[in-house]
Structure formats: C-alpha cells, structure tokens
Amino acid sequence: MRLRTDIFVSALLRRVFARGDFAAVEAKGADEAGAIFIRQHFRDGLETLYGPAPQSLFDEETSGERLFEQRLMRAEPDKVREMLERERKFDPDLWIVELEAEDLGDIVPLAGGRENPL
C-alpha cells in the first residue's frame, strides 16, 4: 500500500528541516494520491527538478514506494517553471515542494537504486 501524498510530503519536510536545510510546499495537490515534484534550489541560482519515476522503473520490491527521477539538472529557474506549468496543465492535482539544500543525500528516493548525485 502506498503512503498518502500529504503524509509523504510532511515526512519529507521534517527530514529536510532535521538536517538544518529549508523546505516549503509551493503547490498543494490531492491529499491522497497527487504526484510530487521537487525543486532543489542551489546557492548559484540554478535548480534541479525531480518528478515521479515512470511505472516501468518499479519492480515488486518498490511497487508501494514513491520513487523519483531527475527531470532537469542545475537548470535556470525559468526552464524549471516552464516544465512545471506543462505538468500542471496535464495534472492540476500535483504537489510542488521546494528544497534549499546543496545535498539531498537519501532524502529523495531515486528510481533504479541510484544514489543521489548531488
């Protein structure tokens, strides 16, 4: 069974704050099953965008988890904003979470078991 989106986001925010970094919800979507997009802000003004991983990347062990993939890496904020606007037209119930952290470590679970490169 998959964790509700609002509970997942709440836990994500707590983990970020516990590390001494900052996080905020930019857009709140459906509480039960809204898709989550994560904007990682860097001090140099660039951003990395994470979105839900495609279902084809899930296996039996990860079928109930939320996994993410990088959609844009260290891109200009305008490009990130444009991509999120396109996604919002497709799915108005999505969540957007902003993180100000140089290193996400294991906070954002990436598909394919890859470690977070940042």
N, C-alpha and C positions, 0 to 999 in steps of 0.2 A: 504494500500500500504506500502511496506517495504522500509525503508531508504537504499539508496545505501551504499555499504560497505565502499567506500572511505570516504564518509561523516560521517558515524558512527565512523570509526577509528579516523578521525580528531577531532570529538567531544569528544571521549574518551580521547585522548591525552591532549586536552585542560583542561578537568576536572581533570586529574591527575596532570598536571602542576599547576593548580589553587590551589590545596591542598598542594603544595610545594614538591611533590614527582616527580620522574623521569619516563619517558616512551619513548620508541623508537619502530619503526617498524623494525623488523628483516627481514621479508619477505613480499613483497607486491604481492598480488594476483590480481584477477579480480576486476576491479573498481566497477562493477555493483552488482555482487552477489557472491563474493568469501566468503568462510567460514572463520571465525575468530577464532584463537586460542590465548589464553592469557597466557603468562608465568609470574607468580608473583615470583620475587626474594626476598629472605629474607637475613638478615644480617648474619645468620649462614651458608649460602651457599646452603640451600635447596630451592626447588621451588614447587609451586603449579601450576598445569596446568588446565585451563578451556577451554572447547570446546563447540561447538554448541549443544544445547539440542536437543534430538530426537523430531521429529514432534509429537509423541504421547503425549508429555507433554504439548502441546499447546492446548488452548481452544479458543472459539470465541473471547474473550476479548484480548488475547495475540497473535492472529494469524499473526498480522503485525509487531510484535516486534522481536528483536533479544534477545533470552534467552540463557543462558549458564548453563553448569553443570560442576562440578569438575570431572576431569578425573584422576588426581593424586594429592595427598595432601602431602606437605612437603617431596617430594621425592628428591633423588640425581639427579643432573643435567643430568647425563648420561641416566637415565631412561626417563626423560622428552624428551631429544634429540632423543632417540630411538623411542618413541611413535610418535613424530612429523615427523620423517623420514618415518615411516609406513603410517602416514596420508598423507604426501606429495606424496608418490607413488600412493595412491588412488586418490588424488585430488591435482594436481600441481598448481591450482589457489588459494590455501588457503593463508590467511594472518597470520603472527605471530607477535603479539605485546608483547613486554617485558615491565613489570612494576616493578619498585623498590619502593615498598610500604609495610609497615607492615600491614596496614589495608585498605581494599578496600571500606569499608562502602557500599554505594549504587551505586558505580561506575559500577560494573559488575552486570547486572540484572540476577539473578539465576532463573531457572525454578521451578515451584511449589510454588512460593511466599516465598521461604525460605530466611531468612536473611543470609547475608554472614557471615560465622562463623569465619572469620579471622579478 
